[in-house]
């Protein structure tokens, strides 16, 4: 099962200048819980936005750059190749960025989306979810609080 995991605003904003535009600690914890022990497939810019490797995950980086080879990662040149090198993992995750999410929509079986209830200026966006192809199977609302500047909802979609 291949899963896309993302946090996107009401206007599908993902980030700006290769960084997130909000801070949601509970969403970070959920991301860690779901992706730990699995392959995480991402574009090069997403990888380079991390301060360091995420622990207990296999980093699969998709890039057009030849001779790109960060230590302790798998580097591939297409999403299809990333999926192939992750085939022994029963639950790999596509974690971004915008281009990789767009490509991943045709391959994914599930989407774990954190919908941030606000709109943001951004330069990277999550693709529209085609509800003729995806069914919302679970949702869990999280109120704005002292640790979270915005309310948000965890949404789980499965391919129809």
Secondary structure, 3 states (H helix, E strand, C coil): CCEEEEEEECCCEEEECCECCCCEHHHHHHHHHHHCCCEEEEEHHHHHCCCCCCCCCEEEEECCCCCCCCCCCEEECCHHHHHHHCCCCCCCEEEECHHHHHHHCCCCCEEEEEEECCCCCCCEECCCCCCCCEEEEEEEEECCECCECCCEEEEEEEEC
